């Protein structure tokens, strides 16, 4: 399927993007593996630091993928927002700097150039091979072309996660079996999300909360970001343990709280939080790899995977949930604020900010 085969209406286009993700992995994995190996070269033997740099979804992809790098490489990478890294640039000649920007923005290109000046090995991840970022980087992993940048980003986000996984594999110097199985995992995640979300009884809410820990914390932030993009819906994200330190005071009766959790270390805390939110009159939804561990709560499940891979499986039900809410609320996801920005004022302000 290519972008010309895809329906052009809002939620229909978003749904086709979600469904296309397993095929994206099938089509792009081998090429991205080759490009990752070329980009990394002999760097895997360097004792330097790995920096993962991006903004928006790219920054969330960096943060959630940090756990993958740490697990297989035995050292933690450092995730930075693009302009912060550009200004403070802690990199040295021994380091690897991975700059992520689907559009290949000028800000990302400036960041790459600053890192290159330190002697770091700089790798760009972008879908635009004529972009400023692609021109600024000695090595580039080409992300699959975007179908659109108007819908809440699903396919593009998965492409960045896939490329970061290939870089992890190349630095580790050994094939990663969960990566080879990823298209099947995503297919299962879509099917499980559809079934689980269809069974939910919670209403369309005025406010949504997403909470998670470990790699599911930036994944929770990704979920909130999709709700902003879908229609300017009020949505907030927080780390699981931090919820009790003030965020709970903002929850009102009728709000929906999505708790992202794997069975295991955070299960007990997640159950306590969900029970408390129910007492407050909110609608808790557990997004988990084991519904049996939360039998007393509404659950949406995703396929069980090792914790370092959970960010790739768990982002899919968040995409499906966003699509579900957008359809129920009759939001036009290709228009600013779901069609509630007829004057284009919000887009005008955003363009001014990014200029």
N, C-alpha and C positions, 0 to 999 in steps of 0.2 A: 504494500500500500504506500502511496506517496501523498503529499499534501493536496494534490489536485483531486484525489479520490475521496477526500474527507468532507463530510457535510460542513457547511460554513456557518451554521447557526451556533449560538453560544454553548449551551450545555451539551448539545450533540457533538460538537467539536471536542469539547473537554472530555467527553466519554470515549471518543475514538482515540484520543491521546492516551488516556489511561489504559485502554485495551491494547494499545500498540507496544507497550513496554516490554513484554516478553519477546516479541518479534524483534524489537530493537536490540536486545541482548544477543539473540541468535545471529542477527545480521552484522553486528559491529564488534563482537567480542574478539574474534581472531585478529582483526585489524588493529584494534586498540592495544591488544597484547604486544603486537609487533612494534607499534609506535612507542609504547611504554619502554620496551627493552632498548630501543634505539636512544630514547631520551635519557634514560638512566645511565647507560654506558657502564663504566666501571665505578660509578659513584657509590654503589652499594658497599664498597669496601672502605668508604670514608667514615671517619668518626664524627663527622659534622652533624649539625642539627637540620631537621626537616621542617620547613615552614610551609604551612598551607594558608593561602591568602585569597580572600574574596569578599564580596559584599552581598547582602540579601541572601537569596537561596544558596549562592556559591559559598558564603561564609558558613551557613548551616550545614552544607555538604561537607565542608572542611572539618567543622567541629564534630559532627557525627562520625566521620571517617577516621578521626584521630585514634579511636579505640581499635580500629582495624590495624592501623600502622603499628600501634603499641604492642598488640598481641603477637604479630608475626615478626616484628623487627626487634622487640625487646627494648625499645626506646620510644619515648613519647614525642610526637611532633608537636609543634606549636602553631595554633590557628590564630591568625590576625585579620582584622578588617583591613581592607586595601589601603585606605588613606592613613590609618594608624601606622601600618607597616612602612609606607612610603616616607612618612615624616620621621619615624624613629629608627627604622631599618637596622635591626640588630645583627644582620647576616654577616658572615665572613666568607673567606675564600673556600673553606671546607664544607660549606653548607649547600643544601638543596632547597631552592625556593620554587614552589608550585603555585602559579597564579591562575585563578579560575575566573573566567568571565565568558558566559555563552555568547554575548554580543561582542566581546573583545574590545571593551571600552577604552577610551583614552586614559582614564584614571588607572585602569589595570596596566596599560602599556607603560605609563610613567613609573608605576610600582616595579614592573619588570626591569626597566632601564636602571633604576636606582639599585636594585639588587645585583644586576649584572656588573655595575661599577665596582662592587665589592669583590668581584671575582667568583661569586657564587655560581653554581650551576642552576640556570633558570629554565623552567619548563612552563609553557602556557597551555591551558585547556580552554579551547574556544571553538565555536561552530562557524566562525567567520574567518576564513583563511586570508582575506584581504584586510582584516581589521587592524587597528593600531597595535593590539596585543600580539597578534600573530607576527607582525613585522618586527616587534621588539624582542621576540624570544628566539634564541638559537634553536630550541627544540619545542615542538608543538604536538600535542595530541588533539586531533581534529574530532570534536564532538559532532554527533549526527545533526544534520540541519534541522532547525526549528520549523515546526509547522506554522506556528504563530507565536507572538509574544504577548497576545492580548488576553488569553485565558489564564486562569491560575496554573502556574507552571508545574507540570507533572512529568511529562516525558523528558523535558530538558533537565530537570532535577535528577531523574534516574540516570540520564546519560553522564552527568558529572560524577555521581556515585560510582558508576561502572568504570569510568576512566581512572578515578582514584583507586579503585580496587585493583585495576591492572597495574598501576604504578607500585602499589604495595607488593603485588606478586613479583614484579620484576626486581625490586630491591631485595626482597626475601630470597630470590633465586630458586624458587621451587613452586610448582603448580599448586594452586589453592582449589581444592575440590569443591567447596561451596560456590565458588565463582563459576565453575564449569556447569553447575546445576542451577544457576540463578534464574534462567528463563522458566524452568519448571516451577521454581519457588514462587515467582511472580504470578504465574498463571493460577497457582493454587491460592495465592493471597487475594487475587481479584475475586475468584469464586467464593472464597470464605467470607470476604467482606460483603459481597452482595447479599449472601444469605443472612449474615448476622445483622446487617443494617436494616434489611427489609423487615426483620422481626422486632426491631426496636419500637417501643410505644411512646418514647419521649417526644414532645412537640417541638416545632420550630421555636427557638428561644430568642430572647432579646440579647443575651450575652452568652458566650461560650468560653470555657476554660480548658486548657490542656496542660497536664502535668506528667512528668516522667523523670527518670534518673538514668545516669550513665549515658550511653548513646541514645537513649530514648528521651533525654532532656532536649537536645537540639532538635530531635524529631518532633517533640511536642511543639516547639517553636515553629517548625515548618507547618504543622497543622494549623496553628493560629494564623500564620501568614497566608495560607490558602483561603481562609475565611475572610481576611481583609481583601484579598484580590478578587474574590468571587462577587463581592457586593458591598464592600466597606462594612462588613459585619463586625460588631465589637467582639474581639477575641483576645484572650490573654494566655500566656504560658509561664510556667514556673517549674523549678526543680522540685522533686517530690517532697523532700524533707523541709524545704523552705516554705511550703504552703502554710504550715502552722504558724509562721512568723509574720502574719499580716494579710496575706492574700485572701485567706478565708473570710476576712471582714468585708470584702468586696462582693462576695457571692450572695445573690438574692434568690428568693423563692422563684422557681421556674427556670432558673439557669441550667444549662447543660455543662457537666464537668466530665471530660474525657480523661481517664487515668490510664496511662500507657505503662505496662508492667509485664516483665517476663516472670514465669513461675520461678520462685527461688528467693534470692536475698531480699527483695523489696516487697514480696507478696503480703506479708503481715502488715506492713505500714500502709500499703495500698488499700487493703481491706478496711483498716481503721479510718483512713481518709474518706473512702467512698461511703462508709456508714455515717460518718459525721456530716458529709454533704447532704445525704438523704435526710438527716435530722433537720438540717437547715432549710429543707424544702426544695433543694436542687435535684436534678436528675443525673446521678452518676452513671457513666458508661465505662466499663472496663474493656480496654483494648489489650488483648493478651494472647499468648501462645497456648494457654491452658484454661479453658472455661471451667474445667472441673475444680480448679483451685478457687473459683469465685462463683460457686453455684447459686449463691443467694443474690447475685447482682446481674443486671443486664450486661451481656458480654458480646463483643465482636472479636473473633479470633483471627490470627494469622499463623502461617506455618512455623513450627518450631525450628529454629536455627541457632547455632552458637551465638553467644551474646555479641561477639565482635561483628556479626553480620546482621544483627537485628534491625539496624537502621534501614536496611534495604527492604526487608519484609514488612516492617511496621508502617512505613510511609504510605504504602498502597491503600490500606483501609482508611487512612486519613483523607486521601484523595477521593475515595469512593464516598466517604461521609460528606465531604464538601460538595461533591456533585449532587448527592441526595438532597442536602439542605437547599442548594441553589435551585433545584427543580421544584421542591415543595414550596419555596418562597417566591417562585417565579422570577428569579433574578437573571438578567441578561449578563452573563459573565464576561462577555467581550467588550462591555461598556463600563466606563468609570463608575464606581459605586453601584454596580448592577443596574445601570440605567438611570440612577438618581442624581447624575451630574450633567444635566442637559446643557448647561452653559459651558461645560468643560473647565470649570474653575479649578477643580482639584488637579486635573491634568496640567493645567497652566502653571499652577504653583509647583508641582513636582518637576516640570521641565526647568523652571527657574532655579530650583534647588540643585539640579544635576548639571546645570550649565557650567 
